[in-house]
Amino acid sequence: MPPPSGYTAQQLIFDDQFSGTLLNRSKWSTYLGAQGIRWNADGVLPFPYSGGDDVARGGNDLAMYGPAQVSVDNGLTLTAQPNTNQWASGYPWISGVVTTMGKFTLPTTGWYVQIKAKMPNMTDGMWPAIWFMPAVAGTSVNELDGYEGGFVLYGPPNQVVHSTYFVSPSLAVANNVKVSAGLAAGFHVYGIQWIPGVSITIYLDGTQVSQVTEAEAGSIPAEPYEIMLQLLVAAGDLRWHTVTNSSTPTSSMQVDEVQAYS
């Protein structure tokens, strides 16, 4: 991918085109986590698995995560499929995630991350996400969801760019924009620009689709973030997201390249 508008190749600080057939373990971990801690549902899921709370404990993601659901073949694929292991009663799906936790941290001075990806069909429960969490313990837990798919209140699920900035401890600023592109029909470039003290701006194929300012958020503090690419499977109800059914197929989120600029 060429640099985004306003940036040069000299500002590139991270790049992975997922060449070959092996994940670059110097850049990626295959488990969920933040601030140096693997999320294991309070000890329920042993390494190398990860996940949040299951539905019985209030979770809204039907999936647990395992490294076998992450594959590389001149591109990254995260695969969600029905689960058959010993934790299937609590996590009826198993899926893939990669994060830069323990490998790479975005600078606190500001950054632009762009990701060329093809999303799964999101009409029956698939919930792909490009998001960012603090990489270092002791910083504010301000979650940035640069893109989440499958939300139903704002247009066809495959045509909504949803983003949210959660300002610790309780404020959430969300944007939902219907776009003409079919996000599951082909590859698109998702851009997220984070400038502390100023704004968070979301782009699709180089065009701005939404923005949160410091005034709207109340605070966009400087803190180190990690990159997180995840294919969740939504639980819950029809009010906020599509849900699975008996014919929901194995699905995948495909990624061609990930870049970060300072």
Secondary structure, 3 states (H helix, E strand, C coil): CCCCCCCCHHHEEEEECCCCCCCCCCCCECCCEECCEECECCCCCCCCCEECCCHHHCCCECEEECHHHEEECCCEEEEEEECCCCCCCCCCEEECEEECCCCCCECCCCEEEEEEEECCCCCCCEEEEEEEEECCCCCCCCEEEEEECCECCCCCHHHEEEEEEEECCCEEEEEEEECCCCCCCCCEEEEEEEECCCEEEEEECCEEEEEEEHHHHCCCCCCCEEEEEEEEEECCCCCCECCCCCCCCCEEEEEEEEEEEC
